[in-house]
Amino acid sequence: MTNKKIIHPNSLLTRRTAMSGLALGGAGLMAAGMSAPPTLAKTDWTLDLDSAEDNCKAMIKLQADLSGADTFGGFAGDVWAMVPNEGNFHVFNTYGIGASHVEYRPAEQAWRFYHREALLYLDPQTNEILDSWYNPFTEQRVEVLHIINEHVNRYYEVGSGDGANLRNRKGGINFPRPYEVHGDNLLFRVSFYRLEDNVMPRKDYPLHSQSDKYQTTELWGMMGRLSEIMDPNVTSASCMTSWSRIAGWLPFMEMGDRPGQMVYHSHAYKMDDGPAELPDNIRAFFEKDYPEYFESPREWSTDAERVSTWTYSKNLIDKRRAVGLKAGETAFSWPQT
């Protein structure tokens, strides 16, 4: 474990969130605005949210900047381990950053969403950035692998005519997406459910793989001000994003096929002043080791080229096996020898 102390994630409030009033939890906002009529008459809307093109532009205003300029954000959260018939355990706090820009491709009738992000695992009591973690289920100390995603690009298609299906042929998103308007709040909900073959089958990775199938869910809620989104002079609107993820054990935890799931819960905010708004030690961590994560990538890569936690872990385990590690042996014991 390092000695880097950071501000508790739940204490963070950026200038943008304070000004926009979006620092309230998503449930509180929805409850407060559920019965409120739109503050902007539909006849004054400058975007038709039922059309694929304008619906996509609205989401991009929330997530990025229609002008193509870089946007930067941070997201604090926590991770829980849910063990059937045993309990729910707060195993990590987290802090992540992300940088994005978009590019419209007229010939493709689609937007390319260039994005890179990283998520750090923190001690749930001290909020130190973890190098290692004591696993209370196995009573072993293991190396922590933070999530460092070089490219998490997305492909937003508006000309497919297939808005009824969330995923498009390139692994991105079709439009239009369902939306809700409550007062001056515009909300998009996007849910991803995946079930596919695990790149680490149990017979080859018995200590690091929970199942021969990789099953996960990611639940997104993106909310911002309708008045900003309908203002043609605003290319990047205020936004609060709620993100939850349900998945199996992380490979570095070395839990084998023990029953249980990991539950992530975070809220993300755009940061007008960029990395300057990050907690000092989070910013220092990335300045030292990953300064490129303060800007979005300039090269396009497809979903098939993405390196996930599981593919990265597999590659690391395979490299360590090449120098003597055997199948079923710990690959992440701490300290490393």
N, C-alpha and C positions, 0 to 999 in steps of 0.2 A: 504494500500500500504506500502511496506517496504521502508527502506531508502538505499537499496543496489543499487549503481550506477554501470553500466557496460559500456564497450566500445560499441559504436554503431555497430550493426552487419555488416553493409556494409563496415566498416573500417578494417575488419579482413583479414589478409593475413598470412598464415602459411609458415614455411620454405619449406615444401614440395611443396606448390602451387607456391611459388616464383621460386623454382628450376625447376619445371616441366613445367612452362609456362602455367598452366591451370587456372590461376586466371582470365583470360578473360572470359566474359560471353559466354554461350554456343552458342548463335547465332553468335557472332563474330568469334569464333573458326571455326564454320561450314562454314561461309562465306569465311574465309581466306583459308580454306583447301579444298573447294568444288571442285576445278579443279586440285588440286595437285595429282600426281600419288603416289602410295604407296612408301615410302622411303625404304621399305624392300621388295625385290622381292619375289613373292609368292613361288617360288622354295626354298626360304630360310626359309619359315614358318615352325616352329616346331610343331604347332598345326593346325589341319584341322578344321577350324571354321564351316564347313558344317556337321561335325559329331557331334552327340549329346554329346559324352563324352568330346571331346576337346572344343566344344563350351561352355559347362558348366565350364570346367577348366578355360577358358579365363574370363568368368564372375566372377568366384570366385577369380581369381587373382586381379580383379578390386575391388570387394566388400570386400574381406577378405584376407586370406593367405592360400595357398594350403598346407603348412606344418602343419596346425592345430594350429599355434600360434595365440594368441589374436591380434586383430586389434582394434583401437579406432579412432573415428572421431567426428567432431562437425559440426553442420549445423545452420547457421543463416538465418533468413528470415522475412517475414511479412505476415499479414493476413488482408484481405479486406472483407467488407460486401458489397455485390451487392444487391441493393434494386430496383426492377423494376420500371421504370419511375420516380425514385426519385434521385438516384445517387450511386456512389461508395465511400465507406468510409474506411479509413485506421484505423482499430480498435485496432490492436496489432502489435508489433514486436515479434519475437520469437527467442529462441536459444535452440537447442537440442543437445544431445549427444547420441552416440551409441557404443556398444562393441560387437564384434562377434568372433566366431571361427567355423571351419567346421570339419566334421568327415565323411569319406567315409565309406559306408556300402556295402561291396561287394555282400552280399546275396540279398540285395534290389536293387542293381544297382542304387544307389542314394546317394546323399550327404545330411547329416543333417547340417543345418545352424543354429547354436545356436546364439541367438541375444537378447539383451535387449536394450531399448532406453527410453529416456524421452525428453519431450519438455516443455519449460517454456514460459508462456505468459508474455510479457514485455509491459510497457507503450510505445506507439508509438512516443512520444516526448522525454521523459527522459531516456527511456530504463531501468527503474527500474523494478525489478522482482515484479509482482503484487500479492498481497494477495486479493485485491478487485478491482472492476472495475465499473466505472460509466457508465451505459448503456444509451447512448444518445437517443436511440429509445423509451425506456420505462421511462426514467428519474428516474431510480432506481439504487442504488448501490448494487452490488451482490458479493458474494464470488467467487473467481476464482479457478477452478479445473485444475491444470496443468496435462499434459499427462504423466503418470508414468506407462509405460508398462513393467511389470515384465518379460514376455517372449514374444518375437515376432519371434518365430522360423519359419524357412522355410524348405521346403522339395524339393530338386532339383533332379528330376528323369531323368536318362539318358537311361534307358532300357525299357521305355514304348512303344517305337515305335509310339508315338502319339504327335510328335512335332508340328503338325498343330494346336493343342489345347493348349492354354497357361496354363490353370489350370489342374493339375492332380487330381487323385482320393482322395488324401490326403490334398487337398487344397493348394498344393505347385505349382511349376512351372515345366512344361515339357521342354525338350530340344531336338533339337537345337532351339535357338531363332534367329530371324532376326538380322543382324548386318550391319554396314556400315564402310568402310575404306576410310579415306581422308588423304592423306599424311601419317604421323606417328600417326594419330588419329584413334582409334577404338571406335566405338559407338554402344551401345545396347540401344534400346528403348523398354520399357515394360509399357503397359497401363492396368490398372485394372478398370473394370466397374462393379459395384455391385448394385443390386436391390433386396431387401429381406424384409421380415416382420420386422418392428421395434419392438425391445424388450420393448419399451414404447408406447403402443397404445394411440391414442389421448383421448379416453374416460376415460382412467385411469390416464393419465398424460397431461392434457390439457394445462398447463402452460409451460411444459418442452419438449413437443414433437411437432414437426412441421407437421408430417404426420404419417399415419399408415405404411408407407413404408420407409425403410432406403435406400437412394440412394446416392451413392458417386462415385467419380472417382479419381484415383491416377495415375499420369503421371510421369514416371521415364526416365531419360536419363543418362547413365553411360558412361563416356568417359575417356580413358587413352591412354598411348603410346603403339602403336603396337610393337615397338622394345623391350619394357620391357616385354610385354605379350608373345612374341615369344622367349624370352631369358630363357632357361631352368634353369639358375642359379637364376632367380628372381621368388620368390614364391608369392610376394605381390607387385603388380604394382601401380604406381601413378594413382590416380583416382579423378575425379571431377564428382559428381552426382547432377543433377538437379531434384528437386522433387516438384510437384504441386499437390494440392488436392482441389477438389470441393465437398462441402457437405452442409447439412442444418445447421441451427442454433445449437450452442452448448447448451446442457440442462441448464447449469448454467446461460446462458444469459436470460432465462425465457422470450422468445419471442413468445411462443405459436405458432399459425399457420400463423403468419405474413409472407407475401411473401418475398423471398430473399434467397441468398446463401452465404456461406463463401468460400473464395478463399485463399489458402495457397501457398506460393512460397518460396522455400529455395534452397540453394546450400550446398552440404556436401563435406567435405575433410577428407582424412585420416590424422592422426596426428602421425608422426614418434615418437615424444617424449611423446605421450599419453596425459593425463590430464594436464601435465605441460604447454601445448600450449593453454589451455583454458584461456579466460579472467579471471582475478583474482577472481572477485566476483561470476562468474558462477561456477568456481572450488570450491570456499568456500561454496557455497550453497549445492553442492552435497557432499562435504567432511563432512558437518555437518549433513545433513538429509538423504542422499542416497549414501553412499560411495560404496555400492555394484554395482552401475551403472558404475563404472570405469572398471569393468571386465565383460566378457560374462558369461551367466549362464552355469552351469555344468550339470543340469538336463534337459532332453528332455521333452517337452510338445507339444501337437498337436494343430492345428489351432482351434479345437473345445474348447480347454481349455483357449484360449486367453481371457483376460479381456480388453474390449474396453472402450472408453470414455462413451459409452451409457450404457453398462452393469454396469460399475462402478458407474455412476450417478444414475441409477435405484436402485442399492443396497443401496446407500447412502440415497436417497429419502425415500425408504421403511423403513430404520432404523429410520429416523426422523418421519415418519408417525406412527411408532410403539410407539412413546412417545407423540403422540398428534397432529402431523401435519395432516391436512385434504387435500383431493384431491383438486387441484386447488389453494391451498395456496402456497405462496413462500417458497421454501426450502433453498434458497441461499441468503436471505436478509442479508445485512451487516450494522452494526456489528451483528454477531451471538448472539442470546440470549439464 
